[in-house]
């Protein structure tokens, strides 16, 4: 009788700890944060101490390997474009009418003075193949139940050798990330919020990246408009589009 009551008691306890495997969680994150096609307009606000710069861009994405972006504002940067195809990244500079390929260490440089690198902006999720690690446990973040993950890169060419990630259990969105160097130094904190529904897909419309190496350095991205699963011209993801 006591054994029966003990088992019944256990059945009412909340499921905690490693109720889901790391592979399951990362598969859901990758599935939610990647897409067949996407088109969006966004505003990027870069704050460096007392200086604030605001940019507006139009972006396109197709799968994990193709993305394109065009700067709309401010006037001095209007017409600047970026194109990613697989592991290649190009930038069109209208002021000099020149296409520049960005590769190697340049990918990790600041994009337009922001706290995002070119690699950050153009890279798809793909964490399931890029990282291994552990499910540290369950926590609550901003009122949401999350899985806390400790991820370590499988290869040295990944942008951040270690990530601590808090993944929303309901939406599979990484609400917070701490990004670390190989030395263990905290480089950036990246948060995602203002999640909205886009035809059954839950996606964040606000992102904030804080550089922890520089003081008072912060970049906020606000998506003003976003559409998924739409038809896009194939030429968008070509050098012809970049230079026209």
Secondary structure, 3 states (H helix, E strand, C coil): CHHHHHHHHHHCCCCCCCCCCHHHHHHHHHHHHCCCEEEEEEEEEEEECCEEEEEEEEEEEECCCEEEEEEEECHHHCCCEEEEECCEEEEEECCCCEEEEECHHHHHCECCCCCCEHHHHHCCCCHHHHEEEEEEEEEEECCEEEEEEEEEECCCCCCCCEEEEEEECCCCCEEEEEEECCCCCEEEEEEEEEEEEECCEEEEEEEEEEECCCCCEEEEEEEEEEEECCCCCHHHHCHHHHHC
